[in-house]
Amino acid sequence: MKNRKRLFLLVMILNFIMGTLAVANSRKLVTITDNVGRQIDISVPVERAVVTLRYNNELIRACGAIDKVIAVDMNTAQDREYWSNFNVEDVVGKNQKSLNYEKIIKLKPEVVILPSNGVYKEAEKKLAPFGIKVIVVSGYDTNDFHNQVKNIGIIFGKEKEAEKFERYHNEPLEYIQKKLKGVKKRTVYWEDAKDYYTSFPGSYYYNMIVASGGENVFENVGGKVNVAQVDSEAVISRNPDVIVKNISLKSTIKGTGVYQAPSKEQMEEAVENIKQRKAWSDITAVKNNDVYLMSQFGHGGASKMIGAVYMAKWIYPDILTDLDPDEIFRVWLEEYQGFKDIKGHFYPSIVNNK
């Protein structure tokens, strides 16, 4: 009997060793170039990752690898419906700029994924001694979508899923580009959730406007990047054809978005506030009722592709007749995020926008 027990134990140990070796042999060392141009050697596929920024987690989920993410930031985890698989008590920091390194080290991830506007340089210094790689993925960067989704596919061993996701992302943007070739551009004033804050060449919101086929009214303002404040007169003098403003559910962390849409009343009030601004009644967009809203949650889907297609439809409804932003958004939520389609993130609705 003892011999049988010893034999059984030996077989179990051998099976464990063989399984471990099999996993090790299935991994390979690759070199990727991240969103800020750093070349990083990493053993893939990764099984344990800490990821900050909702956009990044959405891209990972779209590629079928969210089960490899062991912890996120509070800006992500705050949405208990959309990210119920992550415990708010186990977040690794408020956001990509404020991290709890002690907790990260305790979790023993193989990689930490941060966006370019996060503290990736600091994180690299603090985590390198523990063998934890820091990779920059910026889910809001429309222009680097191909490289970032390709990297996600490689990191998590989901190359085929990443390729399928990229085809979904590219198809409507290619249609927009094709249909608007040679068409005179209509001008757009995009505004952040904060009044009078807008985008300039070099910002990710600016790139979203470009992808929509519109022309930013601040196209020729150089020297600024990201979002900056302008005065009311600067907008009036540029007389935009279309106005698009971001909006957040009032209960969310400032500047973030959640699955629940803002109320219709909040949307109506925001549009009316824009129209009632001093001297804005003479702006073409206001006169023609071309004032639109998109939520922080809705517009950012698929590296702001969702925002771009809604903007394109609002700007060129008579040209982009086959573009269906509502269906594209539905596919994003239901097929790539695993959630039921939800209305109210874009206002007015496409059906009733004219």
PyMOL commands that set and color helices and strands:
alter all, ss='L'
color gray80, all
select helices_A, chain A and resi 2-26+54-62+66-68+74-77+88-90+101-107+120-130+142-155+159-179+204-212+232-238+264-275+280-282+284-287+296-299+301-315+325-336
alter helices_A, ss='H'
color red, helices_A
select strands_A, chain A and resi 28-33+39-44+49-51+69-72+93-95+98-99+111-114+133-136+187-191+197-199+215-216+227-229+242-247+291-295+346-347
alter strands_A, ss='S'
color yellow, strands_A
deselect
rebuild
show_as cartoon
